[in-house]
Amino acid sequence: MTTDRHNPSINNTEEFATTIGLYVLGEISLGKAAERAGITRWEMKEILTAAGVEIRLGPQTMDDLEDEVETALDIE
């Protein structure tokens, strides 16, 4: 899969960097990071992997689980 890094939702470099930082710190899940960036979780995973970020699979806390469920329910 090729990621469209020119997606208008991720043009704000500072905001995108903040999102990645929150993910790295464990403050948000992969799904929430993708949602904040306006891309799919698979695209986010590809971007993070390319950047050398270790991917955490599955919710780490109850809040993470709730975020994942909320994100999943928002998908149409």
N, C-alpha and C positions, 0 to 999 in steps of 0.2 A: 504494500500500500504506500502510496506517495502522499505525504502530508503537504497541504497547501499552506505554507508558512506566510502567505500574503493574505490570509483570511482577515477581513476587516475587523473581526471581533478581537484579534490579538495584535493589532497594530500598535497599541500603547505598550511600548517596551517596558516601561517602569511598572505598570500594572501587571503585566505578564510575569516579570521577574519577581514581583511580590507574591503572586500566586504560586510560582515555583518554590519560592522560599518557604511559604506556609506549608506546602506539601512536604518539603525536605524536613522541616521542623516537626512534622507530624500533627500540625494544627488542623489540616484539612485532608480529606481522602482524595484518591485519584479521581473519583467521580465528581467531587465538588470542585477540584482544580480544573477539570475539563469544563464543567458548567460555567465557572467564572471566566474561563478563556473563550467560551463560545465555540468549543470544538468537541469532538467525540472523545470518549475515554480512551479509545484505541489510538487516536491521534496524539493525545496527551502522553500516553504510555510511550509511543514512538519518540516523541520529542524528549521526554525525560531520559529514556534509555540512551538516545544519541548524545545527551549531555552528561552521561555517566552517573545519573541519579539512580540509586537502588529503588526498585519498585516494590512497594508494600502491597501485597495482595490480600484482599479480604479486610473487613473492618477490624480495627485494633481496639476500639472502645464501643460502648453502647451509643455514644453520640455519632461515631463513624457509621455504625449500622443504621441509625435513624437517617443520617444524611444520604446513605446509599439507597435506602428505601424511598425516601422523598424524591431523589433524582430519578429513580426507576419509575415512579408513579407519574412523574412529569413528562415522560417520553410518550409521544403520541403515535 
